Amino acid sequence: MNKTFLVGHLTKDPELRYLSNNTAVATFTVAVNRTFTNQSGEREADFINIVVWRKQAENVKKYLVKGSLVGVDGRIQTRNYENQEGKRVYVTEVVADNVQFLGSKNQRNTSVSPQDFSGYENQIPPETTNISDEPFADFGETIELSEDDIAF
């Protein structure tokens, strides 16, 4: 099972681009607080790259800015490519299935630091955008498995 759920703040405005077939793809980074403090008593954060596709990518670009609080659910993906120097580069990112906007555009905080993401307790109800207009399109089909299909 490959599923991840994240809540954090955007570290910069999302970047939107279109592929040659006119498919929208947006990328952004979310700072997610760790649940513990370091030896100095400071809270640290992880900076996680997010990729989102199609209409949801356009909505992310339209409504989110640096400092926006978001909830992301998706899957972890690792890919690799050869850079201009001929070295193999590995990238790990979250491909979002769903991005929830947990604050309004007017509540943006452009001076968010990774050590302090508090102060967002009184949020408006989240807006939700989904990649598919029909979220249950893949449900209802029977999948048959045999002993040979199971890896262990």
Protein Blocks (a to p, Z undefined) as FASTA:
>chain_A
ZZdddddddfbdcdddddfkopacdddddddddfbdcfkopacddddddddehjllmmmm
mmgcehiacdddddddddddddfkopacdddddddfbdcdfbdfklpcfkbcfklcghil
mccddddddfblblmlmgoiacdddfklpmZZ
